[in-house]
Amino acid sequence: MSEPRLQEISDYNTLKGGKRKVVLAVILVGLLMGVIYVFVADKFDNKSDTIKIEDPIKAVPMR
């Protein structure tokens, strides 16, 4: 059993057939998961539970 050579690989320069479909499916699933994550994070982000912090020092005095 020897290592495959580049001359023997049929789709070395371009993706064809099943490999192309797998690559496109992985890319599309990744994009779809990203869109769903952004939508869910924006919809269910509870902004009402933030703590309001007021800093009484507005400027640091120079010495």
PyMOL commands that set and color helices and strands:
alter all, ss='L'
color gray80, all
select helices_A, chain A and resi 6-8+18-43+47-49
alter helices_A, ss='H'
color red, helices_A
deselect
rebuild
show_as cartoon
